[in-house]
């Protein structure tokens, strides 16, 4: 099992010591807005990866953070004329419901940043003690990039390029280096600090409408980057196996994580393998509200099922860009329906005498080879369709046992991807009508059987007559 390591730029093996559990951390959302399909692509990709690893025998603990304190949350609270906690709780609830609706179930633990303020403070104090941090009066404590020689090793950039980030940058003209980032933000500079003893590291106070925690660092709140390393260290210690996230977080966010944790612990590497999902575009354009192509997960699910979106994600390698468009969706819908029809056809086979040969081991081998090569889902799906195409040519020559073996094998492979609706559910009323129509057809009462077919069609179902009996499907 090999994965492309963003740090080394090479495919490297995933190593799991006997009896040990792999530790995976994936950057979660900042809960200030409705999650969009770009978020969904990343979380769906890691859900597929983790599901497959577990099906292949790996023990894995999957940790994801939730950023529930941030400038964006505070700004949204001001816009909505409410408090930051109400905003964070609302959008966290939306996010978790979206994951449930998408059948993303592989995360073991969601960790809110505000539940780890003492750990964050402790890590900042360690960086100050080690000489990696400095204070800008009235603003906060900053990480000094010049104290970390290897900054930029993940994204292959230098300290001089550090202000050219894809994700958020902390601005202050008093910073020592352009890319220095904030570890601890002081409460509003123009407000008088609250009296001592009026708060603690777990319960914030509102200062000018913004939350602040009391600590020896000064009243304030955590910077964005420090939240993740404090959380991951709490669960995994200073070093662990796998870190994932979207490509736009590689710089500066993930670089900052490396700088913080390796400076605080003195141990390298912070993470053995780094994995990044590719960008998601909409009809060839970057998704943005200004372009009017911003699609929330909720809006997408009104148009397509969770399984169709999963098929879209599976059809693109996780590291490749994904263009969300009508053609991709149609192909995903078509492929899912072909799989469903194929599995239903196998159920119709009752013959016990036919003996056509089918090489299931070849499909299993090709599927596993594709997934072992940096989770190449398009190639793994292609192996499944190659088998289906081969079997479809002689499907009515199979016997019941062969059909059952093929179905069992395919369901196992597809279930490892998290596809939920592999077999369409046909209502009892429709199944009964189809059975009645088949009896009429056998009795050569064609006018009555055609009338019943039309009635079934009006109810949203089709019937395909096969050598093994009627195939009933939802339109």
TIMIMAR-305084 format. One line per field, with one value per residue (C-alpha): residue number from 1; residue in one letter; x, y, z. Coordinates in Angstrom, 1 decimal. Layout:
<pts>
nr	(NUM / ...)
rest	(a / ...)
x	(X / ...)
y	(Y / ...)
z	(Z / ...)
</pts>
This chain:
<pts>
nr	(1 / 2 / 3 / 4 / 5 / 6 / 7 / 8 / 9 / 10 / 11 / 12 / 13 / 14 / 15 / 16 / 17 / 18 / 19 / 20 / 21 / 22 / 23 / 24 / 25 / 26 / 27 / 28 / 29 / 30 / 31 / 32 / 33 / 34 / 35 / 36 / 37 / 38 / 39 / 40 / 41 / 42 / 43 / 44 / 45 / 46 / 47 / 48 / 49 / 50 / 51 / 52 / 53 / 54 / 55 / 56 / 57 / 58 / 59 / 60 / 61 / 62 / 63 / 64 / 65 / 66 / 67 / 68 / 69 / 70 / 71 / 72 / 73 / 74 / 75 / 76 / 77 / 78 / 79 / 80 / 81 / 82 / 83 / 84 / 85 / 86 / 87 / 88 / 89 / 90 / 91 / 92 / 93 / 94 / 95 / 96 / 97 / 98 / 99 / 100 / 101 / 102 / 103 / 104 / 105 / 106 / 107 / 108 / 109 / 110 / 111 / 112 / 113 / 114 / 115 / 116 / 117 / 118 / 119 / 120 / 121 / 122 / 123 / 124 / 125 / 126 / 127 / 128 / 129 / 130 / 131 / 132 / 133 / 134 / 135 / 136 / 137 / 138 / 139 / 140 / 141 / 142 / 143 / 144 / 145 / 146 / 147 / 148 / 149 / 150 / 151 / 152 / 153 / 154 / 155 / 156 / 157 / 158 / 159 / 160 / 161 / 162 / 163 / 164 / 165 / 166 / 167 / 168 / 169 / 170 / 171 / 172 / 173 / 174 / 175 / 176 / 177 / 178 / 179 / 180 / 181 / 182 / 183 / 184 / 185 / 186 / 187 / 188 / 189 / 190 / 191 / 192 / 193 / 194 / 195 / 196 / 197 / 198 / 199 / 200 / 201 / 202 / 203 / 204 / 205 / 206 / 207 / 208 / 209 / 210 / 211 / 212 / 213 / 214 / 215 / 216 / 217 / 218 / 219 / 220 / 221 / 222 / 223 / 224 / 225 / 226 / 227 / 228 / 229 / 230 / 231 / 232 / 233 / 234 / 235 / 236 / 237 / 238 / 239 / 240 / 241 / 242 / 243 / 244 / 245 / 246 / 247 / 248 / 249 / 250 / 251 / 252 / 253 / 254 / 255 / 256 / 257 / 258 / 259 / 260 / 261 / 262 / 263 / 264 / 265 / 266 / 267 / 268 / 269 / 270 / 271 / 272 / 273 / 274 / 275 / 276 / 277 / 278 / 279 / 280 / 281 / 282 / 283 / 284 / 285 / 286 / 287 / 288 / 289 / 290 / 291 / 292 / 293 / 294 / 295 / 296 / 297 / 298 / 299 / 300 / 301 / 302 / 303 / 304 / 305 / 306 / 307 / 308 / 309 / 310 / 311 / 312 / 313 / 314 / 315 / 316 / 317 / 318 / 319 / 320 / 321 / 322 / 323 / 324 / 325 / 326 / 327 / 328 / 329 / 330 / 331 / 332 / 333 / 334 / 335 / 336 / 337 / 338 / 339 / 340 / 341 / 342 / 343 / 344 / 345 / 346 / 347 / 348 / 349 / 350 / 351 / 352 / 353 / 354 / 355 / 356 / 357 / 358 / 359 / 360 / 361 / 362 / 363 / 364 / 365 / 366 / 367 / 368 / 369 / 370 / 371 / 372 / 373 / 374 / 375 / 376 / 377 / 378 / 379 / 380 / 381 / 382 / 383 / 384 / 385 / 386 / 387 / 388 / 389 / 390 / 391 / 392 / 393 / 394 / 395 / 396 / 397 / 398 / 399 / 400 / 401 / 402 / 403 / 404 / 405 / 406 / 407 / 408 / 409 / 410 / 411 / 412 / 413 / 414 / 415 / 416 / 417 / 418 / 419 / 420 / 421 / 422 / 423 / 424 / 425 / 426 / 427 / 428 / 429 / 430 / 431 / 432 / 433 / 434 / 435 / 436 / 437 / 438 / 439 / 440 / 441 / 442 / 443 / 444 / 445 / 446 / 447 / 448 / 449 / 450 / 451 / 452 / 453 / 454 / 455 / 456 / 457 / 458 / 459 / 460 / 461 / 462 / 463 / 464 / 465 / 466 / 467 / 468 / 469 / 470 / 471 / 472 / 473 / 474 / 475)
rest	(x / x / x / x / x / x / x / x / x / x / x / x / x / x / x / x / x / x / x / x / x / x / x / x / x / x / x / x / x / x / x / x / x / x / x / x / x / x / x / x / x / x / x / x / x / x / x / x / x / x / x / x / x / x / x / x / x / x / x / x / x / x / x / x / x / x / x / x / x / x / x / x / x / x / x / x / x / x / x / x / x / x / x / x / x / x / x / x / x / x / x / x / x / x / x / x / x / x / x / x / x / x / x / x / x / x / x / x / x / x / x / x / x / x / x / x / x / x / x / x / x / x / x / x / x / x / x / x / x / x / x / x / x / x / x / x / x / x / x / x / x / x / x / x / x / x / x / x / x / x / x / x / x / x / x / x / x / x / x / x / x / x / x / x / x / x / x / x / x / x / x / x / x / x / x / x / x / x / x / x / x / x / x / x / x / x / x / x / x / x / x / x / x / x / x / x / x / x / x / x / x / x / x / x / x / x / x / x / x / x / x / x / x / x / x / x / x / x / x / x / x / x / x / x / x / x / x / x / x / x / x / x / x / x / x / x / x / x / x / x / x / x / x / x / x / x / x / x / x / x / x / x / x / x / x / x / x / x / x / x / x / x / x / x / x / x / x / x / x / x / x / x / x / x / x / x / x / x / x / x / x / x / x / x / x / x / x / x / x / x / x / x / x / x / x / x / x / x / x / x / x / x / x / x / x / x / x / x / x / x / x / x / x / x / x / x / x / x / x / x / x / x / x / x / x / x / x / x / x / x / x / x / x / x / x / x / x / x / x / x / x / x / x / x / x / x / x / x / x / x / x / x / x / x / x / x / x / x / x / x / x / x / x / x / x / x / x / x / x / x / x / x / x / x / x / x / x / x / x / x / x / x / x / x / x / x / x / x / x / x / x / x / x / x / x / x / x / x / x / x / x / x / x / x / x / x / x / x / x / x / x / x / x / x / x / x / x / x / x / x / x / x / x / x / x / x / x / x / x / x / x / x / x / x / x / x / x / x / x / x / x / x / x / x / x / x / x / x / x / x / x / x / x / x / x / x / x / x / x / x / x / x / x / x / x / x / x / x / x / x / x / x / x / x / x)
x	(0.0 / 1.7 / 0.6 / 2.0 / 3.7 / 3.4 / 6.5 / 8.9 / 7.1 / 7.3 / 5.0 / 5.9 / 4.5 / 2.0 / 3.6 / 1.6 / 3.5 / 1.9 / -0.8 / -0.5 / -3.2 / -2.5 / -3.2 / -4.8 / -5.6 / -7.6 / -8.3 / -11.9 / -14.1 / -14.2 / -17.9 / -19.0 / -20.9 / -22.7 / -20.2 / -19.7 / -19.0 / -15.3 / -15.4 / -17.5 / -15.0 / -12.1 / -14.1 / -15.7 / -12.2 / -10.8 / -13.9 / -13.3 / -9.6 / -10.3 / -13.1 / -10.8 / -7.9 / -10.1 / -11.5 / -7.9 / -7.2 / -5.6 / -6.5 / -6.9 / -8.0 / -9.4 / -9.4 / -10.8 / -10.8 / -13.6 / -12.5 / -15.2 / -13.3 / -11.9 / -12.0 / -14.5 / -16.9 / -16.7 / -17.3 / -20.3 / -21.8 / -21.6 / -23.3 / -26.0 / -26.3 / -25.7 / -22.8 / -19.9 / -21.0 / -24.4 / -22.9 / -20.3 / -22.9 / -25.4 / -22.9 / -21.3 / -24.7 / -25.2 / -21.8 / -22.4 / -25.8 / -24.2 / -21.7 / -24.6 / -26.5 / -23.4 / -22.9 / -19.5 / -19.1 / -15.4 / -14.3 / -13.7 / -13.5 / -14.4 / -12.5 / -13.6 / -10.8 / -12.5 / -12.3 / -8.5 / -7.7 / -5.4 / -3.5 / -3.1 / -1.8 / 0.7 / 2.0 / 2.4 / 4.2 / 6.6 / 7.4 / 8.0 / 10.3 / 12.2 / 12.7 / 10.4 / 7.8 / 7.8 / 5.2 / 3.8 / 2.3 / -1.4 / -1.7 / -0.4 / 2.3 / 3.8 / 5.9 / 9.3 / 9.9 / 13.7 / 13.9 / 12.8 / 15.3 / 13.1 / 10.1 / 8.6 / 9.8 / 6.2 / 5.2 / 8.8 / 8.8 / 11.1 / 10.6 / 10.8 / 7.8 / 5.9 / 3.3 / 2.2 / -0.2 / -3.3 / -5.1 / -5.3 / -2.4 / -2.0 / -1.3 / 0.7 / 3.4 / 5.4 / 6.1 / 9.7 / 9.1 / 6.3 / 5.1 / 5.2 / 1.8 / -0.1 / -0.1 / -2.2 / -4.3 / -4.8 / -8.2 / -9.1 / -6.1 / -8.2 / -10.1 / -9.1 / -8.3 / -10.8 / -9.9 / -7.8 / -9.7 / -12.8 / -12.2 / -10.2 / -8.6 / -11.8 / -14.5 / -14.1 / -15.3 / -16.6 / -14.4 / -15.9 / -18.1 / -15.2 / -14.3 / -11.1 / -9.6 / -7.5 / -3.9 / -0.3 / 0.0 / -2.5 / -6.3 / -6.9 / -7.8 / -5.8 / -4.4 / -5.7 / -2.7 / -1.9 / -5.4 / -4.6 / -1.2 / -2.5 / -5.4 / -3.3 / -0.6 / -3.4 / -4.5 / -1.4 / 1.6 / 4.2 / 4.6 / 2.1 / 1.4 / -0.9 / -2.1 / -4.7 / -6.4 / -7.3 / -4.4 / -5.1 / -4.2 / -0.7 / 0.7 / 0.8 / -1.4 / 0.3 / 3.7 / 2.8 / 1.8 / 5.1 / 7.0 / 5.1 / 5.1 / 8.7 / 9.9 / 7.9 / 8.9 / 12.3 / 11.3 / 11.2 / 9.2 / 6.0 / 4.0 / 5.3 / 2.9 / 1.1 / -1.9 / -3.7 / -6.9 / -7.0 / -9.0 / -12.7 / -13.9 / -17.5 / -17.7 / -14.0 / -14.1 / -13.0 / -16.0 / -16.8 / -19.8 / -18.8 / -19.0 / -22.4 / -21.2 / -21.0 / -22.8 / -23.5 / -23.7 / -27.3 / -28.1 / -26.1 / -28.1 / -31.4 / -30.2 / -28.1 / -28.1 / -25.1 / -24.2 / -24.1 / -21.8 / -19.7 / -19.4 / -18.3 / -15.5 / -14.5 / -14.2 / -11.4 / -8.1 / -8.1 / -5.0 / -6.4 / -8.5 / -12.3 / -14.5 / -18.1 / -20.2 / -23.3 / -21.2 / -19.5 / -22.8 / -24.5 / -21.7 / -21.8 / -25.5 / -25.2 / -22.5 / -24.3 / -27.5 / -25.5 / -24.1 / -27.5 / -29.0 / -26.2 / -26.6 / -30.4 / -29.9 / -27.7 / -30.5 / -32.8 / -30.6 / -32.0 / -30.5 / -28.3 / -26.9 / -25.0 / -21.3 / -19.7 / -16.4 / -15.7 / -12.3 / -13.2 / -9.6 / -8.4 / -10.9 / -10.0 / -6.3 / -6.7 / -8.9 / -6.4 / -3.5 / -5.2 / -6.1 / -2.7 / -1.2 / -2.1 / -5.8 / -6.4 / -10.2 / -10.8 / -8.7 / -10.4 / -13.8 / -12.6 / -11.7 / -15.3 / -16.8 / -14.4 / -15.8 / -19.4 / -18.9 / -17.4 / -20.2 / -23.0 / -22.0 / -22.9 / -24.9 / -27.9 / -25.5 / -24.4 / -25.7 / -27.2 / -23.9 / -21.8 / -24.2 / -24.2 / -20.4 / -20.1 / -22.6 / -21.0 / -17.6 / -18.8 / -20.8 / -17.8 / -15.6 / -18.2 / -19.1 / -15.5 / -16.0 / -19.1 / -21.7 / -25.0 / -27.8 / -26.3 / -29.7 / -32.7 / -35.6 / -38.8 / -42.0 / -44.1 / -47.0 / -44.8 / -43.3 / -46.7 / -47.9 / -44.9 / -45.5 / -49.1 / -48.0 / -45.6 / -48.3 / -50.5 / -47.6 / -47.1 / -50.8 / -50.4 / -52.8 / -50.7 / -53.3 / -53.8 / -50.0 / -49.3 / -51.9 / -50.3 / -46.9 / -48.2 / -49.7 / -46.3 / -44.6 / -46.9 / -45.9 / -42.3 / -40.9 / -39.8 / -39.9 / -37.3 / -38.1 / -35.1 / -34.6 / -34.6 / -37.8 / -38.8 / -36.3 / -38.1 / -36.3 / -37.1 / -37.0)
y	(0.0 / 3.2 / 6.8 / 10.0 / 11.9 / 15.7 / 16.2 / 14.0 / 14.2 / 10.4 / 7.5 / 5.8 / 2.8 / 3.1 / 1.2 / -0.1 / -1.9 / -5.0 / -4.3 / -0.5 / 1.8 / 4.3 / 7.9 / 10.2 / 13.9 / 15.8 / 19.5 / 20.2 / 23.2 / 26.7 / 26.8 / 30.2 / 29.4 / 26.6 / 23.9 / 23.8 / 21.0 / 21.7 / 20.8 / 17.8 / 16.5 / 16.5 / 14.9 / 12.4 / 11.5 / 10.8 / 8.9 / 6.6 / 6.2 / 5.4 / 3.0 / 1.2 / 1.0 / -0.5 / -3.0 / -4.0 / -4.8 / -1.5 / -0.2 / 3.6 / 6.4 / 9.3 / 12.6 / 15.8 / 19.3 / 21.8 / 25.5 / 27.1 / 30.3 / 32.4 / 36.0 / 34.8 / 33.4 / 36.7 / 38.7 / 36.5 / 37.0 / 40.8 / 40.5 / 38.3 / 40.5 / 37.6 / 36.1 / 34.0 / 30.9 / 30.9 / 31.1 / 28.4 / 26.0 / 26.6 / 26.0 / 23.0 / 21.4 / 22.0 / 20.5 / 17.4 / 16.9 / 17.4 / 14.6 / 12.3 / 13.1 / 12.3 / 9.0 / 10.2 / 8.1 / 7.2 / 9.9 / 8.6 / 11.9 / 15.6 / 18.0 / 21.6 / 24.1 / 25.8 / 22.5 / 22.6 / 26.2 / 25.0 / 22.8 / 25.6 / 28.0 / 25.3 / 24.9 / 28.7 / 29.0 / 26.2 / 28.1 / 31.3 / 29.4 / 27.9 / 31.3 / 30.7 / 33.3 / 37.1 / 39.6 / 42.5 / 44.7 / 45.2 / 42.5 / 39.1 / 36.5 / 35.6 / 32.7 / 33.9 / 32.0 / 32.8 / 30.4 / 27.5 / 26.7 / 24.2 / 26.4 / 25.8 / 22.2 / 20.9 / 23.4 / 23.9 / 27.6 / 29.9 / 32.3 / 35.2 / 33.7 / 33.2 / 36.0 / 34.4 / 32.0 / 30.4 / 30.4 / 33.1 / 35.4 / 37.4 / 41.0 / 43.4 / 45.8 / 45.2 / 41.5 / 40.5 / 38.5 / 38.9 / 35.3 / 35.3 / 34.0 / 34.7 / 32.1 / 34.0 / 37.1 / 39.7 / 41.0 / 44.3 / 46.6 / 49.7 / 48.0 / 47.9 / 44.3 / 42.7 / 42.3 / 39.3 / 36.3 / 37.2 / 34.3 / 31.2 / 29.2 / 27.2 / 29.9 / 33.0 / 36.5 / 38.9 / 42.0 / 44.4 / 41.6 / 39.3 / 36.2 / 36.2 / 33.6 / 34.5 / 33.2 / 34.2 / 35.0 / 37.8 / 37.9 / 36.7 / 33.8 / 31.3 / 31.9 / 29.5 / 27.3 / 26.6 / 25.0 / 22.0 / 21.1 / 21.5 / 19.1 / 16.5 / 16.5 / 15.9 / 12.8 / 11.5 / 13.1 / 15.1 / 12.7 / 10.6 / 8.8 / 10.6 / 14.2 / 15.2 / 18.2 / 20.2 / 21.4 / 25.1 / 24.4 / 23.2 / 26.7 / 28.4 / 26.4 / 23.0 / 24.6 / 26.5 / 23.3 / 21.7 / 24.7 / 24.9 / 21.2 / 20.4 / 23.6 / 22.8 / 19.1 / 19.1 / 15.9 / 15.3 / 14.5 / 15.9 / 13.7 / 10.8 / 11.1 / 14.2 / 13.8 / 16.6 / 16.6 / 18.5 / 21.7 / 21.5 / 23.7 / 24.3 / 24.1 / 24.9 / 27.9 / 28.5 / 28.3 / 31.7 / 33.7 / 36.6 / 34.3 / 33.0 / 29.4 / 28.8 / 25.5 / 24.4 / 20.7 / 21.1 / 22.6 / 19.8 / 17.1 / 18.6 / 17.7 / 14.6 / 11.7 / 11.1 / 8.0 / 10.0 / 12.6 / 9.7 / 8.3 / 11.7 / 11.8 / 8.2 / 9.0 / 11.5 / 10.6 / 12.4 / 14.4 / 15.5 / 18.6 / 17.8 / 19.7 / 19.6 / 19.8 / 18.2 / 15.7 / 14.4 / 14.1 / 12.3 / 9.8 / 9.2 / 8.7 / 6.4 / 4.3 / 3.9 / 2.8 / 0.3 / -1.2 / -1.4 / -3.0 / -5.6 / -6.6 / -7.0 / -9.1 / -11.5 / -12.0 / -13.2 / -16.1 / -19.3 / -21.9 / -24.5 / -26.3 / -23.7 / -23.6 / -20.5 / -19.4 / -16.0 / -14.9 / -13.0 / -13.3 / -11.1 / -8.3 / -8.5 / -8.3 / -5.3 / -3.6 / -4.0 / -3.0 / 0.2 / 1.0 / 0.1 / 2.6 / 5.8 / 5.0 / 5.1 / 5.0 / 5.6 / 2.6 / 0.5 / 1.4 / 0.5 / -3.0 / -3.4 / -2.3 / -4.5 / -7.5 / -6.3 / -5.9 / -9.4 / -11.0 / -9.1 / -10.9 / -14.3 / -13.4 / -15.6 / -18.6 / -18.3 / -20.6 / -19.4 / -20.0 / -18.2 / -15.2 / -15.2 / -15.3 / -12.4 / -10.3 / -11.0 / -10.1 / -6.8 / -5.7 / -6.2 / -4.1 / -1.3 / -1.3 / -0.6 / 2.7 / 3.6 / 3.3 / 2.8 / 2.1 / -0.8 / -2.4 / -0.2 / -0.8 / -1.7 / -1.1 / -4.2 / -2.8 / -2.4 / -5.9 / -7.4 / -5.6 / -6.8 / -10.4 / -10.2 / -8.8 / -11.6 / -14.2 / -12.4 / -12.4 / -16.2 / -16.8 / -14.7 / -12.1 / -9.4 / -6.6 / -6.9 / -7.2 / -4.1 / -2.2 / -3.2 / -2.2 / 1.3 / 1.6 / 0.6 / 3.2 / 6.0 / 5.1 / 5.8 / 2.3 / 0.4 / -3.3 / -5.0 / -8.6 / -10.9 / -14.7 / -15.1 / -13.0 / -9.3 / -6.7 / -3.9 / -0.6 / 2.9 / 5.4)
z	(0.0 / -1.2 / -1.0 / -2.6 / 0.2 / -0.5 / 1.7 / -0.2 / -3.6 / -3.9 / -3.3 / 0.0 / 1.8 / 4.6 / 7.5 / 10.4 / 13.1 / 14.4 / 17.0 / 16.4 / 15.1 / 12.3 / 13.3 / 10.8 / 11.2 / 8.6 / 8.8 / 9.4 / 8.7 / 10.2 / 11.2 / 10.0 / 6.8 / 4.9 / 3.8 / 0.0 / -2.4 / -2.3 / 1.4 / 0.5 / -2.1 / 0.5 / 3.3 / 0.9 / -0.5 / 3.0 / 3.9 / 0.9 / 1.8 / 5.4 / 4.6 / 2.1 / 4.6 / 7.2 / 4.7 / 3.9 / 7.5 / 8.8 / 12.2 / 11.9 / 14.3 / 12.2 / 14.0 / 12.5 / 14.1 / 14.1 / 14.2 / 16.3 / 17.2 / 14.4 / 12.9 / 10.3 / 13.0 / 14.9 / 11.7 / 10.8 / 14.3 / 13.8 / 10.4 / 11.9 / 15.0 / 17.3 / 19.3 / 18.1 / 20.0 / 18.4 / 14.9 / 15.6 / 17.0 / 14.2 / 11.4 / 13.2 / 13.4 / 9.6 / 8.9 / 10.9 / 9.3 / 5.8 / 6.6 / 7.7 / 4.5 / 2.5 / 4.4 / 5.6 / 8.7 / 9.1 / 11.5 / 15.0 / 16.8 / 16.0 / 18.3 / 18.8 / 19.2 / 22.1 / 24.1 / 23.9 / 25.0 / 27.9 / 25.5 / 23.0 / 25.7 / 26.8 / 23.3 / 22.8 / 26.1 / 25.0 / 21.7 / 23.7 / 26.0 / 23.1 / 21.5 / 18.5 / 19.4 / 20.0 / 21.2 / 19.3 / 22.0 / 21.6 / 19.0 / 20.1 / 20.1 / 16.7 / 15.4 / 14.1 / 10.9 / 11.0 / 13.9 / 11.9 / 9.1 / 7.2 / 6.8 / 3.3 / 3.0 / 2.4 / -0.3 / -1.5 / -0.7 / 1.3 / 4.1 / 1.6 / -0.2 / 3.0 / 2.4 / -0.9 / 0.8 / -0.5 / 2.8 / 5.5 / 6.4 / 9.6 / 8.8 / 10.9 / 9.8 / 13.0 / 12.2 / 12.0 / 8.8 / 6.2 / 6.8 / 10.6 / 11.9 / 15.0 / 17.8 / 20.4 / 19.5 / 22.3 / 23.0 / 21.4 / 21.8 / 22.7 / 25.5 / 29.1 / 30.2 / 32.5 / 36.2 / 37.2 / 38.3 / 36.2 / 33.8 / 33.1 / 30.3 / 29.7 / 30.0 / 27.8 / 28.5 / 25.9 / 25.4 / 22.9 / 21.6 / 21.1 / 23.1 / 25.2 / 27.5 / 30.5 / 30.6 / 31.4 / 27.7 / 28.2 / 27.6 / 24.1 / 21.7 / 19.7 / 16.2 / 13.5 / 12.9 / 16.6 / 17.2 / 15.0 / 16.5 / 20.0 / 19.2 / 17.3 / 20.1 / 22.7 / 20.9 / 19.0 / 20.7 / 18.9 / 15.9 / 14.0 / 10.7 / 8.3 / 7.9 / 5.2 / 3.9 / 0.8 / -1.4 / -0.6 / 3.1 / 2.2 / 2.4 / 4.8 / 7.1 / 7.0 / 6.8 / 10.0 / 11.7 / 10.9 / 12.1 / 15.4 / 16.3 / 15.3 / 17.1 / 20.2 / 20.5 / 18.8 / 17.0 / 13.2 / 11.2 / 12.8 / 10.3 / 8.2 / 5.3 / 4.0 / 1.7 / -0.2 / -2.3 / -5.5 / -6.2 / -7.1 / -9.9 / -11.2 / -15.0 / -15.4 / -13.1 / -9.5 / -7.2 / -5.6 / -4.5 / -6.8 / -9.9 / -8.7 / -8.9 / -5.1 / -4.4 / -0.8 / 0.1 / 0.9 / -2.6 / -4.3 / -2.4 / -3.7 / -7.2 / -6.8 / -4.3 / -1.9 / -3.9 / -7.2 / -5.6 / -4.3 / -7.8 / -9.0 / -6.4 / -7.2 / -10.9 / -10.2 / -8.5 / -5.1 / -5.9 / -9.3 / -9.9 / -10.0 / -12.4 / -11.1 / -14.2 / -15.9 / -17.8 / -14.7 / -12.9 / -15.8 / -16.1 / -12.3 / -12.4 / -15.5 / -13.9 / -10.6 / -12.4 / -14.5 / -11.3 / -9.8 / -12.9 / -13.1 / -9.5 / -9.9 / -13.0 / -11.0 / -8.6 / -11.4 / -12.2 / -10.8 / -13.2 / -11.4 / -14.5 / -16.5 / -16.0 / -17.6 / -16.2 / -14.7 / -13.4 / -10.2 / -8.9 / -11.8 / -10.9 / -7.2 / -8.1 / -10.4 / -7.9 / -5.0 / -7.2 / -8.2 / -4.6 / -3.3 / -5.8 / -4.0 / -3.9 / -7.7 / -7.5 / -11.3 / -12.1 / -9.4 / -10.8 / -14.3 / -13.1 / -11.8 / -15.1 / -17.1 / -15.2 / -15.7 / -19.4 / -19.6 / -17.6 / -19.4 / -22.7 / -21.1 / -18.1 / -18.9 / -19.2 / -15.6 / -12.9 / -9.6 / -7.6 / -10.1 / -10.1 / -6.3 / -6.1 / -8.5 / -6.6 / -3.3 / -4.6 / -6.3 / -3.2 / -1.0 / -3.3 / -3.8 / -0.1 / 0.8 / -1.1 / 1.0 / -1.8 / 0.1 / -2.4 / -4.4 / -4.9 / -5.7 / -3.4 / -5.3 / -3.4 / -2.6 / -4.7 / -7.8 / -7.3 / -7.0 / -10.2 / -12.1 / -11.0 / -12.1 / -15.4 / -15.9 / -15.3 / -17.9 / -20.4 / -19.8 / -20.4 / -23.7 / -22.4 / -24.1 / -24.0 / -20.3 / -19.6 / -21.8 / -19.8 / -16.6 / -17.9 / -18.7 / -15.2 / -13.7 / -16.0 / -14.7 / -11.2 / -12.1 / -12.8 / -15.9 / -16.7 / -18.9 / -19.9 / -19.7 / -20.3 / -16.5 / -15.8 / -15.5 / -14.4 / -12.5 / -12.0 / -10.8 / -13.7)
</pts>
